[in-house]
């Protein structure tokens, strides 16, 4: 019987490289932040999309967690449109 491989995060398990895992994790955090703001403010998808400078279908993709459809750049821009800043914290691996 072979031992199951252990990963430090879900992102490490699904990504091919540590770099891809870090990118996925950053995108997921930004997506959760935007979705949280939408929920807290009670915005419709159309209202949230207008505020983020994207289409309603694009906002739907974000709220459904379709991470592969978003780049870090696009997500940073959306957060900025909502009047927020993105701050990065770099830690040892």
N, C-alpha and C positions, 0 to 999 in steps of 0.2 A: 504494500500500500504506500503510495507516495504522499508526502506531506503537502497540505495546501499552502500555496504561497501567500504570505502576508504582506499587506500594503499599509503605508502610513496614512493614506487617505483614499477616498473613492477616485479622486482625480488621478492618482498614481496607478490605480488599478485599470482605468480605462484609456489612459494615454500611453503612447509609445515611448515617450522620453520625459525626463523630469521638466524640461522646458515647456513641453506641451501641457503637462499637468499644472504647472504654475500659471500658464495662460488661461486654462480652463477655470482654475480656481478664482483668478482675478475677475474673469468675465462673470462667473456665477455670483460673486459677491456684489458686483455692480448691478447685475440684474435683480438680485434680491433687494437691494437698496431702492431701486426705481420702483419695483413692485410694492414695496412697503410704503413709499411716499404716496403712490396712487391709492392704496387702500386707506391710509390714514386720512387723506383728504377727501375720500369718497368720490373721486373723479370717475367718470365713465371712461371707457377706452378711447372714445373720440376726444374727450377733453384732455386726457393724459397725452394722447398723440399730438394734439395741437400744441400743448405746452412743451413737449419734447422735440417738436419740429419734425415729426415723422407721420406716416399714415396710420390709420386705425388698424389695418391688417398687420402692420409692423409692430404696433403696440401689442396686439393680440399674440404675436409670436413671442414677444418678451414675457408677457404675463403667463404664457404657457410653458416657459422655460426652454424654449428652442435655442439653446446656447450656440449651436453651430451656425446660426444665421446672424450672429453679431460679432463684430470685431471689438477689441479694446477701445479703439479710436471712436467708434460709433457710440459705445456705451458711455465713454467719458463725455462726449458731446451732449448726450441726452441728460446726464447728470448736471452738466453745466447749464443747460437750458432750464433746469428746475431750480436754479439759483444755489447750487451746491458746488463744493470743490472736492476733488478727489485727492486724498493724501495717501502716499505710499509708505509702507514700513518694510524695510529690508532686514531679514534675519538670516542667521546662519542656518544652513540646511541640516 
